[in-house]
Amino acid sequence: ASVRCGIWDVLMLLRPARVRVPLPKRASDPALAALPGKKPLADLRAQGTLQDSATEAVLHCTHGEDFKCGFASADGCIEVDFGPGAPRYTRRSAVDMSQPYAHGLPLEVFNAPVLNYFEVETHSPLQTLGAGEVLRYAVVEALGG
């Protein structure tokens, strides 16, 4: 029997921080989206939590507020800046925007409403695995620089 699956890597980080996601030069579908049931992008833009352009999206994760955004990507890059004197965190993963992803887009940022954290999330494309087949997916992380 075969099974439809993907790998979903989630890292919880302490607030406050600024999260930057470079957006692909060409996106046939929306380059970013609010996930269902979460605060709309228009509200996040109006309050200054989300600043986006054709080339990047920046989320300010500074306080308890429930939002989750998904992002298209050319290179699977997410950058997190914790402020002066703190090392920068980056992650990168392979992305193929022609493939389906579990939540529609390969990268996500979730901000917790009560506890003092946010999450950076990376999805592999969905795959159908037959008996004995293996799905491998790598996320390369770095701290510093």
C-alpha positions in Angstrom: 0.0 0.0 0.0 1.2 3.5 -0.7 0.9 6.6 1.6 0.8 10.3 0.8 3.2 12.2 3.1 5.7 14.9 3.6 8.3 16.1 6.2 7.5 19.1 8.3 10.3 20.6 10.3 9.4 23.1 13.0 11.7 25.2 15.2 10.4 27.2 18.2 12.3 30.4 18.9 11.9 33.1 21.6 10.5 36.5 20.8 11.2 39.2 20.0 12.6 38.8 16.5 12.3 39.9 12.9 11.8 37.1 10.3 12.8 37.7 6.7 11.7 35.5 3.8 13.0 36.3 0.3 10.2 35.8 -2.2 10.7 34.2 -5.7 11.2 36.5 -8.7 8.3 34.7 -10.5 5.4 33.3 -8.6 2.3 32.2 -10.6 0.3 31.9 -7.4 0.3 34.2 -4.4 3.8 34.4 -2.9 2.4 34.6 0.6 -0.8 33.7 2.4 -2.4 33.7 5.8 -3.2 30.1 6.8 -6.9 29.4 7.3 -8.4 30.5 10.6 -5.5 32.9 11.3 -5.3 36.7 11.1 -5.6 38.0 7.5 -2.6 39.5 5.7 -4.3 42.9 5.3 -4.7 43.1 9.1 -1.0 42.1 9.7 0.1 44.8 7.1 -2.2 47.5 8.6 -0.7 47.0 12.1 2.9 46.9 10.8 3.5 43.2 11.7 4.0 42.3 8.1 6.0 44.4 5.6 6.2 42.8 2.2 7.3 43.7 -1.3 7.8 41.8 -4.6 11.1 40.5 -3.3 10.7 39.8 0.4 8.4 39.5 3.3 9.3 40.6 6.8 7.3 39.6 9.9 7.9 41.3 13.3 7.3 38.7 16.0 7.3 40.9 19.0 4.4 40.0 21.2 1.7 37.4 21.8 -0.6 37.4 18.8 -2.0 34.5 16.8 -0.9 34.5 13.2 0.5 32.0 10.7 1.7 32.9 7.2 2.9 30.7 4.4 5.5 31.7 1.8 6.6 30.7 -1.7 10.3 30.4 -2.1 13.0 29.9 -4.7 15.7 28.7 -2.3 14.0 27.7 1.0 15.6 30.5 2.9 14.4 32.0 6.2 16.4 34.5 8.2 15.8 35.5 11.8 17.3 38.6 13.4 17.1 38.8 17.2 18.5 42.3 17.4 21.8 44.0 18.1 24.5 41.7 19.6 22.5 38.5 19.0 23.6 35.9 16.4 21.4 35.6 13.3 19.7 32.3 12.6 19.2 31.1 9.0 17.8 28.0 7.5 17.7 26.8 3.9 16.0 23.8 2.2 15.4 22.6 -1.3 12.2 23.9 -2.8 10.3 23.0 -5.9 7.3 25.3 -6.4 5.9 23.0 -9.1 5.3 20.3 -6.4 2.3 20.3 -3.9 2.9 21.1 -0.3 0.8 20.0 2.7 -0.3 23.6 3.6 0.1 25.0 0.0 3.4 26.7 0.5 6.9 25.4 1.6 7.7 27.9 4.3 5.7 29.1 7.3 6.0 31.4 10.3 3.6 30.9 13.3 3.4 33.4 16.2 2.0 32.1 19.5 -0.8 34.0 21.0 0.1 33.4 24.7 3.5 31.8 25.2 6.7 33.8 24.3 7.7 32.1 21.1 7.2 31.9 17.4 8.0 29.1 14.9 9.8 28.9 11.6 8.6 25.9 9.6 9.8 24.1 6.5 7.9 21.6 4.4 9.1 19.0 1.9 7.0 18.5 -1.1 4.3 15.9 -0.7 5.2 12.5 -2.0 3.4 9.2 -2.5 5.6 6.5 -1.0 5.2 2.8 -1.9 6.2 0.0 0.3 9.9 0.2 1.2 10.4 3.7 -0.4 12.0 6.5 1.6 11.5 10.2 1.6 14.6 12.2 2.6 14.6 16.0 3.2 17.4 18.2 4.5 17.2 21.5 6.3 20.5 23.3 6.7 20.6 25.6 9.7 23.2 28.2 10.8 23.7 30.5 13.7 25.9 33.6 13.6 27.5 35.8 10.9 
